[in-house]
């Protein structure tokens, strides 16, 4: 296993070869999500989430080929028995088909092979030659002329073994019972079958579930800021942003940084990847029958980095780390080189992004579509000149009215919920509407607070003194603070998970409620940390 220093050096080399610059495309909608984006840009961090939330259902889910798994198990198990190659192949063939529930089909193939070689021996006028000898003397010819179904399911060596098995049943009918009796391996097959089933449920699947639950992933693209598909798919059809990071400035461990590999074949994990090297079935202690080995974490992570070739346009890289189960994290990544705005970005979102770029001294660009071809260009924005095109005071008045309407709606919904709770049942649809409305109000408050801060700081910078805030505005500020406080109290009053556990939710979707609850909590925290006039 490589040391952390060796891995970092190797990753830095790969990053340099890829150009060093990596990109995150963000949708930038005017909702709670933009608050996280702006706050993360300000703080120089990126969010890393569980791979279970990815938009591709195959993402970070290592392929589980049942056949490949059983073959891997059987290959290691039959190493424990002393037998010739033919006997081992017979055991593997029968055991694999038994484990897959296809033993009847395996018997059918043996019968097909038996009928075929008997017919070929008759056509060759060699009926006096034992069937086993006939097969051994004519393997190439028999495979060349064999039925299409056998040829499509067996290569030449496998077909030869199949015919050798069939030749042993020249005088008896072939069925599951005769196979077991003749080869005297019923007990062995059952022992192996039980062992494999136990490995799959107690060692293999449980390990994968636990391992993936501990991963966090943050995704980037090395395709540049001018990838039209990325703008369309991940930046809300050119209404979002593209954040450019300089990974060559990373000189300490922030996680495993690797490119995604694209393939038409889904990789399948092997036993050694979950710490199983082999078996010792002779050991009388069941816990010691499995030979363990060290898990190569780096190899296992790379298995999780294989995606279908249809995603190749993303040219994706990932920062992956291992932590506590089902816990997201933030990665310290203050290496933003630029931010590019989509041509269709909302004017308010644009204003907040420009403010953030100005405070953090980040160059900001706007994307443009060429009139001559299908290429994209970008032009740097003069943030100071852009200021005149946006009336912040008028927008704050609009937000104030929007917040006021939201709280009227929240008040009415709250009254209805109180009545419903007396019947020991909560209408989860109504609760979801209440929380969603509260979240909308919090987003408006965040935008209002950000705009107020800009006006306040601009005035202070121009006069050198703290500006005098009109009494009416101070009253509004006080009301807004009280609103946030009320939402926070209301939010804490509804023990959502407690209600769910007690079975009193009457209607609604648990996933949606849980998501809104977390968004509300995070948004309250962001607003609280954003002080007036700072």
C-alpha positions as CSV (number, residue, x, y, z in Angstrom):
1,X,0.0,0.0,0.0
2,X,1.3,3.4,-1.0
3,X,2.0,6.1,1.7
4,X,-0.2,9.3,1.7
5,X,2.9,11.2,0.5
6,X,3.4,8.9,-2.5
7,X,-0.3,9.0,-3.4
8,X,-0.3,12.8,-3.3
9,X,2.7,13.0,-5.5
10,X,1.2,10.6,-8.0
11,X,-2.1,12.5,-8.0
12,X,-0.3,15.8,-8.5
13,X,1.5,14.4,-11.5
14,X,-1.8,13.2,-13.0
15,X,-3.4,16.7,-12.3
16,X,-0.5,18.4,-14.1
17,X,-0.8,16.1,-17.1
18,X,-4.6,16.9,-17.3
19,X,-3.9,20.7,-17.4
20,X,-4.3,21.5,-13.7
21,X,-7.6,23.3,-14.2
22,X,-10.9,21.7,-13.2
23,X,-14.5,23.0,-13.3
24,X,-17.8,22.7,-11.4
25,X,-21.0,23.6,-13.3
26,X,-23.7,24.8,-11.0
27,X,-27.4,25.5,-11.8
28,X,-27.6,28.8,-9.8
29,X,-31.4,28.8,-9.3
30,X,-33.0,31.5,-7.1
31,X,-33.7,29.1,-4.2
32,X,-32.0,27.7,-1.1
33,X,-29.3,26.0,-3.3
34,X,-27.8,29.2,-4.4
35,X,-27.2,30.2,-0.8
36,X,-25.0,27.1,-0.4
37,X,-23.1,27.9,-3.6
38,X,-22.4,31.5,-2.6
39,X,-21.5,30.7,1.0
40,X,-19.2,27.9,-0.3
41,X,-17.5,30.3,-2.7
42,X,-17.0,32.8,0.0
43,X,-15.5,30.3,2.4
44,X,-13.3,28.5,-0.2
45,X,-14.9,25.1,0.3
46,X,-16.8,22.6,-1.9
47,X,-19.5,20.2,-0.8
48,X,-18.8,16.4,-0.9
49,X,-21.9,14.2,-0.7
50,X,-22.6,10.5,-0.5
51,X,-22.4,8.8,-4.0
52,X,-25.8,7.3,-3.3
53,X,-27.3,10.7,-4.3
54,X,-25.8,10.9,-7.8
55,X,-28.0,11.4,-10.9
56,X,-26.7,8.2,-12.5
57,X,-28.2,5.1,-10.7
58,X,-25.1,3.1,-11.6
59,X,-22.8,5.8,-10.2
60,X,-20.3,4.5,-7.6
61,X,-22.2,1.2,-7.5
62,X,-19.6,-1.5,-8.2
63,X,-21.0,-4.0,-10.6
64,X,-22.2,-7.2,-8.9
65,X,-22.0,-9.9,-11.5
66,X,-23.5,-12.9,-9.8
67,X,-21.8,-15.3,-12.2
68,X,-18.4,-13.6,-11.8
69,X,-18.8,-13.7,-8.0
70,X,-19.7,-17.4,-8.0
71,X,-16.9,-18.2,-10.4
72,X,-14.4,-16.4,-8.2
73,X,-15.6,-18.2,-5.1
74,X,-15.6,-21.6,-6.8
75,X,-12.1,-21.1,-8.3
76,X,-10.8,-20.5,-4.8
77,X,-12.8,-23.3,-3.2
78,X,-11.7,-26.0,-5.6
79,X,-8.1,-25.2,-4.9
80,X,-8.7,-27.1,-1.7
81,X,-9.4,-30.4,-3.3
82,X,-7.0,-32.9,-4.9
83,X,-8.2,-33.8,-8.4
84,X,-7.3,-33.7,-12.0
85,X,-8.3,-30.8,-14.3
86,X,-11.3,-32.6,-15.7
87,X,-12.7,-33.4,-12.3
88,X,-12.2,-29.8,-11.2
89,X,-13.9,-28.5,-14.3
90,X,-16.8,-30.8,-13.8
91,X,-17.2,-29.6,-10.2
92,X,-16.9,-26.0,-11.2
93,X,-19.4,-26.4,-14.0
94,X,-22.0,-28.2,-11.9
95,X,-21.5,-26.0,-8.8
96,X,-21.7,-22.8,-10.8
97,X,-24.9,-23.8,-12.5
98,X,-26.4,-25.1,-9.2
99,X,-25.5,-21.8,-7.5
100,X,-27.1,-19.8,-10.4
101,X,-30.2,-22.1,-10.3
102,X,-29.4,-23.4,-13.7
103,X,-28.6,-27.0,-13.0
104,X,-31.5,-28.2,-15.2
105,X,-30.1,-26.2,-18.1
106,X,-26.6,-27.6,-17.5
107,X,-28.0,-31.1,-17.6
108,X,-29.8,-30.2,-20.9
109,X,-26.4,-29.2,-22.4
110,X,-24.8,-32.5,-21.3
111,X,-27.7,-34.4,-23.0
112,X,-27.3,-32.3,-26.2
113,X,-23.6,-33.0,-26.2
114,X,-24.2,-36.7,-25.6
115,X,-26.7,-37.0,-28.5
116,X,-24.4,-35.1,-30.7
117,X,-21.2,-37.1,-30.1
118,X,-23.1,-40.4,-30.4
119,X,-24.5,-39.3,-33.8
120,X,-21.1,-38.2,-35.0
121,X,-19.5,-41.5,-33.9
122,X,-22.3,-43.3,-35.9
123,X,-21.7,-41.2,-39.0
124,X,-17.9,-41.8,-38.7
125,X,-18.6,-45.6,-38.6
126,X,-16.7,-45.9,-35.3
127,X,-19.4,-47.4,-33.1
128,X,-17.0,-49.9,-31.7
129,X,-14.7,-47.1,-30.4
130,X,-15.5,-46.2,-26.8
131,X,-17.3,-42.8,-26.7
132,X,-14.6,-41.3,-24.5
133,X,-11.8,-42.2,-26.9
134,X,-13.8,-40.9,-29.9
135,X,-14.1,-37.5,-28.1
136,X,-10.4,-37.3,-27.3
137,X,-9.4,-38.2,-30.9
138,X,-11.8,-35.8,-32.6
139,X,-12.1,-32.6,-30.4
140,X,-11.4,-30.1,-33.2
141,X,-13.7,-31.7,-35.7
142,X,-16.5,-32.1,-33.1
143,X,-16.3,-28.4,-32.0
144,X,-16.3,-27.2,-35.6
145,X,-19.5,-29.1,-36.5
146,X,-21.3,-28.8,-33.1
147,X,-24.8,-27.4,-32.7
148,X,-25.1,-23.6,-32.7
149,X,-26.4,-23.4,-29.1
150,X,-23.5,-25.3,-27.7
151,X,-21.0,-23.3,-29.8
152,X,-22.4,-20.0,-28.6
153,X,-22.2,-21.0,-24.9
154,X,-18.9,-22.9,-24.8
155,X,-15.4,-22.2,-26.1
156,X,-13.4,-25.1,-27.5
157,X,-11.9,-26.2,-24.2
158,X,-15.2,-26.0,-22.3
159,X,-17.0,-27.9,-25.1
160,X,-14.4,-30.6,-24.9
161,X,-14.9,-31.0,-21.1
162,X,-18.6,-31.0,-21.7
163,X,-18.3,-33.9,-24.2
164,X,-16.0,-35.8,-21.8
165,X,-18.6,-35.5,-19.1
166,X,-21.3,-36.6,-21.6
167,X,-19.2,-39.6,-22.7
168,X,-19.3,-40.9,-19.1
169,X,-23.1,-41.3,-19.4
170,X,-23.2,-43.3,-22.6
171,X,-25.3,-46.1,-21.1
172,X,-27.5,-44.1,-18.7
173,X,-29.9,-41.2,-18.9
174,X,-28.5,-37.9,-17.7
175,X,-30.4,-36.0,-15.0
176,X,-29.5,-34.2,-11.8
177,X,-29.6,-37.4,-9.7
178,X,-27.4,-39.5,-12.0
179,X,-24.8,-36.8,-12.1
180,X,-24.7,-36.6,-8.3
181,X,-24.6,-40.4,-7.9
182,X,-22.0,-41.1,-10.6
183,X,-19.6,-38.4,-9.5
184,X,-20.4,-38.9,-5.8
185,X,-20.2,-35.2,-5.1
186,X,-23.6,-34.4,-3.8
187,X,-22.2,-33.6,-0.3
188,X,-19.3,-31.6,-1.8
189,X,-21.6,-29.6,-4.0
190,X,-23.9,-28.8,-1.1
191,X,-21.0,-27.8,1.2
192,X,-19.6,-25.5,-1.4
193,X,-23.0,-24.1,-2.3
194,X,-23.7,-23.2,1.4
195,X,-20.3,-21.7,1.8
196,X,-20.8,-19.4,-1.2
197,X,-24.2,-18.3,-0.1
198,X,-22.8,-17.4,3.3
199,X,-19.9,-15.4,1.8
200,X,-22.3,-13.4,-0.4
201,X,-24.7,-12.4,2.3
202,X,-22.4,-12.0,5.4
203,X,-19.1,-10.9,3.8
204,X,-19.5,-9.5,0.3
205,X,-22.7,-7.5,0.2
206,X,-22.5,-6.2,3.7
207,X,-18.9,-5.0,3.1
208,X,-19.9,-3.1,0.0
209,X,-22.9,-1.4,1.6
210,X,-20.8,-0.3,4.6
211,X,-17.9,0.9,2.4
212,X,-20.0,3.0,0.0
213,X,-21.9,4.6,2.9
214,X,-18.6,6.0,4.2
215,X,-17.6,7.6,1.0
216,X,-18.0,11.3,0.1
217,X,-17.6,12.5,-3.5
218,X,-17.2,16.0,-5.1
219,X,-17.3,16.0,-8.9
220,X,-15.4,18.2,-11.4
221,X,-14.8,18.4,-15.1
222,X,-11.5,18.8,-17.0
223,X,-13.4,19.7,-20.2
224,X,-13.0,23.5,-19.7
225,X,-15.5,26.3,-19.2
226,X,-16.8,26.0,-22.8
227,X,-18.4,22.6,-22.8
228,X,-21.9,23.1,-24.2
229,X,-23.3,19.8,-22.9
230,X,-22.1,20.6,-19.3
231,X,-23.8,24.1,-19.6
232,X,-27.0,22.5,-20.7
233,X,-27.1,19.5,-18.3
234,X,-25.5,20.9,-15.1
235,X,-25.8,24.7,-15.3
236,X,-29.6,24.9,-15.8
237,X,-29.4,25.5,-19.6
238,X,-26.9,28.3,-19.5
239,X,-28.6,29.9,-16.5
240,X,-26.0,28.8,-14.0
241,X,-22.3,29.3,-13.4
242,X,-19.0,27.5,-14.0
243,X,-16.4,27.7,-11.2
244,X,-12.8,27.2,-12.3
245,X,-10.4,25.6,-9.8
246,X,-6.6,25.5,-10.0
247,X,-5.8,22.0,-8.6
248,X,-2.0,22.5,-9.0
249,X,-2.2,24.7,-5.9
250,X,-3.2,21.6,-3.9
251,X,-0.2,20.6,-1.8
252,X,-1.9,18.7,1.0
253,X,-4.3,15.8,1.2
254,X,-7.9,16.7,0.6
255,X,-9.0,13.3,-0.6
256,X,-8.2,10.8,-3.4
257,X,-8.2,12.8,-6.6
258,X,-8.7,10.6,-9.7
259,X,-10.2,10.8,-13.2
260,X,-13.3,8.8,-14.0
261,X,-12.8,6.0,-16.4
262,X,-15.4,5.3,-19.1
263,X,-16.2,1.8,-20.3
264,X,-18.9,-0.2,-22.1
265,X,-18.2,-3.0,-19.6
266,X,-19.2,-2.6,-16.0
267,X,-16.4,-3.8,-13.7
268,X,-17.2,-6.4,-11.1
269,X,-15.6,-6.6,-7.6
270,X,-13.6,-9.7,-6.7
271,X,-13.2,-11.5,-3.4
272,X,-9.8,-10.0,-2.7
273,X,-11.3,-6.5,-3.0
274,X,-13.3,-7.2,0.1
275,X,-10.4,-8.9,2.0
276,X,-10.9,-12.5,1.1
277,X,-7.8,-14.3,-0.3
278,X,-9.0,-17.9,-0.2
279,X,-10.6,-20.7,1.8
280,X,-9.5,-23.5,4.2
281,X,-12.5,-25.8,4.4
282,X,-10.5,-28.3,6.4
283,X,-10.3,-26.0,9.4
284,X,-12.8,-27.1,12.0
285,X,-13.4,-23.5,13.2
286,X,-15.9,-21.9,10.9
287,X,-14.5,-18.4,11.5
288,X,-11.1,-19.4,10.4
289,X,-12.1,-21.1,7.1
290,X,-11.8,-17.8,5.3
291,X,-8.3,-16.6,4.6
292,X,-8.2,-12.8,4.9
293,X,-5.9,-10.4,3.1
294,X,-5.3,-6.7,3.2
295,X,-7.8,-4.6,1.3
296,X,-6.3,-2.3,-1.4
297,X,-8.4,0.8,-0.8
298,X,-6.9,2.7,-3.8
299,X,-7.9,-0.2,-6.2
300,X,-11.3,-0.3,-4.6
301,X,-11.9,3.4,-5.1
302,X,-10.8,3.2,-8.7
303,X,-13.4,0.5,-9.3
304,X,-16.0,3.1,-8.1
305,X,-14.7,5.5,-10.7
306,X,-15.9,3.6,-13.8
307,X,-18.9,5.0,-15.6
308,X,-20.7,4.1,-18.8
309,X,-19.1,5.5,-22.0
310,X,-22.2,7.7,-22.6
311,X,-20.9,10.1,-19.9
312,X,-17.6,10.5,-21.6
313,X,-18.3,14.1,-22.6
314,X,-18.0,15.1,-18.9
315,X,-14.3,14.3,-18.7
316,X,-15.0,13.9,-15.0
317,X,-12.6,14.0,-12.0
318,X,-13.5,13.3,-8.4
319,X,-12.3,14.0,-5.0
320,X,-13.2,11.0,-2.9
321,X,-12.7,10.5,0.8
322,X,-13.6,8.0,3.5
323,X,-15.3,9.1,6.7
324,X,-18.2,8.3,8.9
325,X,-21.2,6.4,7.4
326,X,-23.8,8.6,5.7
327,X,-22.2,11.9,6.6
328,X,-21.5,14.6,4.0
329,X,-18.5,16.9,4.4
330,X,-16.9,20.1,3.1
331,X,-13.5,20.1,1.4
332,X,-11.1,23.0,1.9
333,X,-10.5,24.2,-1.7
334,X,-9.9,28.0,-1.8
335,X,-8.2,27.8,-5.3
336,X,-10.9,29.4,-7.4
337,X,-9.3,30.9,-10.5
338,X,-12.4,32.3,-12.1
339,X,-16.2,32.1,-12.3
340,X,-18.1,32.2,-15.6
341,X,-21.7,33.2,-15.7
342,X,-24.2,31.6,-18.1
343,X,-25.9,33.9,-20.7
344,X,-29.3,33.2,-19.2
345,X,-28.5,33.7,-15.5
346,X,-31.1,35.4,-13.3
347,X,-30.2,39.1,-12.8
348,X,-30.4,38.8,-9.0
349,X,-28.3,35.6,-8.9
350,X,-25.8,37.4,-11.2
351,X,-25.6,40.3,-8.8
352,X,-24.9,38.1,-5.8
353,X,-22.2,36.2,-7.7
354,X,-20.6,39.4,-8.8
355,X,-20.6,40.8,-5.3
356,X,-19.0,37.6,-4.0
357,X,-16.4,37.7,-6.8
358,X,-15.6,41.3,-5.9
359,X,-15.2,40.6,-2.2
360,X,-13.0,37.6,-2.9
361,X,-11.0,39.1,-5.8
362,X,-12.2,36.4,-8.2
363,X,-12.2,37.3,-12.0
364,X,-15.7,36.9,-13.4
365,X,-16.7,36.3,-17.0
366,X,-19.9,35.9,-19.0
367,X,-20.3,33.2,-21.6
368,X,-21.3,34.1,-25.2
369,X,-22.4,31.9,-28.2
370,X,-20.5,32.6,-31.4
371,X,-22.5,33.9,-34.4
372,X,-20.2,32.1,-36.8
373,X,-20.1,28.5,-35.5
374,X,-21.1,26.4,-32.5
375,X,-18.2,27.5,-30.3
376,X,-18.5,29.4,-27.0
377,X,-16.4,32.5,-26.0
378,X,-16.3,34.4,-22.8
379,X,-15.6,38.1,-21.8
380,X,-14.4,39.4,-18.5
381,X,-16.9,41.5,-16.6
382,X,-16.1,44.9,-15.1
383,X,-18.0,44.4,-11.9
384,X,-18.1,48.1,-11.0
385,X,-19.6,49.1,-14.4
386,X,-22.3,46.3,-14.0
387,X,-23.5,47.9,-10.7
388,X,-25.5,50.7,-12.4
389,X,-27.8,48.2,-14.2
390,X,-29.4,46.9,-11.0
391,X,-31.6,48.8,-8.6
392,X,-31.0,47.3,-5.2
393,X,-33.3,49.5,-3.2
394,X,-36.3,48.6,-5.5
395,X,-35.4,45.0,-5.3
396,X,-35.2,45.0,-1.5
397,X,-38.7,46.5,-1.3
398,X,-39.9,43.7,-3.6
399,X,-38.3,41.1,-1.3
400,X,-39.8,42.7,1.8
401,X,-43.3,42.4,0.3
402,X,-42.6,38.8,-0.7
403,X,-41.5,37.9,2.9
404,X,-44.6,39.6,4.3
405,X,-46.9,37.5,2.0
406,X,-45.0,34.3,2.9
407,X,-45.5,34.9,6.6
408,X,-49.3,35.5,6.1
409,X,-49.4,32.1,4.4
410,X,-47.3,30.5,7.1
411,X,-49.6,31.8,9.9
412,X,-52.7,30.4,8.2
413,X,-51.0,27.0,7.6
414,X,-49.8,26.9,11.2
415,X,-53.3,27.4,12.6
416,X,-54.6,24.5,10.5
417,X,-51.7,22.3,11.6
418,X,-52.5,23.0,15.3
419,X,-56.1,21.8,14.8
420,X,-54.9,18.7,13.0
421,X,-52.4,17.9,15.7
422,X,-55.2,17.7,18.4
423,X,-56.5,14.7,16.5
424,X,-53.1,13.1,16.9
425,X,-52.4,13.2,13.2
426,X,-50.3,15.6,11.1
427,X,-51.1,16.3,7.5
428,X,-47.7,15.9,6.0
429,X,-48.7,17.6,2.8
430,X,-49.7,20.7,4.7
431,X,-46.5,20.5,6.8
432,X,-44.4,20.2,3.7
433,X,-46.2,23.3,2.2
434,X,-45.5,25.2,5.5
435,X,-41.8,24.3,5.6
436,X,-41.4,25.1,1.8
437,X,-43.1,28.5,2.3
438,X,-40.8,29.2,5.3
439,X,-37.8,28.2,3.2
440,X,-38.9,30.6,0.4
441,X,-39.1,33.4,2.9
442,X,-35.7,32.6,4.3
443,X,-34.2,32.7,0.7
444,X,-35.8,36.1,0.2
445,X,-34.4,37.3,3.5
446,X,-30.9,36.1,2.5
447,X,-31.1,38.0,-0.8
448,X,-32.4,41.1,1.0
449,X,-29.7,40.9,3.6
450,X,-26.9,40.5,0.9
451,X,-28.3,43.5,-1.1
452,X,-28.6,45.6,2.0
453,X,-25.0,44.9,3.0
454,X,-23.8,45.9,-0.5
455,X,-25.6,49.2,-0.4
456,X,-24.5,49.8,3.2
457,X,-20.8,49.0,2.5
458,X,-20.8,51.0,-0.8
459,X,-22.1,54.1,1.0
460,X,-19.6,53.7,3.8
461,X,-16.7,53.4,1.4
462,X,-17.8,56.5,-0.5
463,X,-18.2,58.7,2.6
464,X,-15.7,57.0,5.0
465,X,-18.4,56.9,7.7
466,X,-21.1,54.5,8.6
467,X,-24.2,55.5,6.7
468,X,-27.3,56.6,8.5
469,X,-30.0,53.9,8.0
470,X,-33.6,55.4,7.7
471,X,-35.8,54.6,10.6
472,X,-38.3,52.8,8.3
473,X,-35.6,50.5,7.1
474,X,-34.3,49.8,10.6
475,X,-37.9,48.9,11.5
476,X,-38.0,46.5,8.5
477,X,-34.6,45.0,9.6
478,X,-36.0,44.4,13.1
479,X,-39.0,42.7,11.6
480,X,-36.9,40.5,9.4
481,X,-34.7,39.4,12.4
482,X,-37.9,38.5,14.3
483,X,-39.2,36.6,11.2
484,X,-36.0,34.5,11.1
485,X,-36.3,33.9,14.9
486,X,-39.9,32.8,14.5
487,X,-39.1,30.4,11.7
488,X,-36.3,29.0,13.8
489,X,-38.6,28.4,16.7
490,X,-41.4,27.0,14.5
491,X,-38.8,24.7,12.9
492,X,-37.7,23.4,16.3
493,X,-41.2,23.0,17.5
494,X,-42.0,20.5,14.8
495,X,-40.0,17.4,15.8
496,X,-40.5,15.9,12.3
497,X,-38.6,12.7,12.8
498,X,-40.2,12.2,16.2
499,X,-43.6,12.5,14.5
500,X,-42.6,10.1,11.8
501,X,-41.3,7.5,14.3
502,X,-44.5,7.7,16.3
503,X,-46.6,7.1,13.2
504,X,-48.6,10.3,13.3
505,X,-47.8,11.6,9.8
506,X,-51.0,11.1,7.8
507,X,-49.9,12.1,4.3
508,X,-46.8,13.0,2.4
509,X,-43.3,11.9,1.4
510,X,-40.6,11.3,4.0
511,X,-37.8,12.0,1.6
512,X,-39.1,15.4,0.6
513,X,-39.9,16.4,4.2
514,X,-36.4,15.4,5.4
515,X,-34.8,17.3,2.6
516,X,-36.8,20.5,3.3
517,X,-36.0,20.2,7.0
518,X,-32.3,20.0,6.3
519,X,-32.4,22.9,3.8
520,X,-34.3,25.1,6.3
521,X,-31.8,24.3,9.0
522,X,-28.9,25.2,6.8
523,X,-30.5,28.3,5.4
524,X,-31.3,29.7,9.0
525,X,-27.6,29.1,9.8
526,X,-26.4,31.0,6.7
527,X,-28.7,33.9,7.4
528,X,-27.7,34.0,11.1
529,X,-24.0,34.1,10.1
530,X,-24.6,36.9,7.6
531,X,-24.7,40.1,9.8
532,X,-26.4,43.3,8.8
533,X,-23.8,45.8,7.4
534,X,-21.1,43.1,7.0
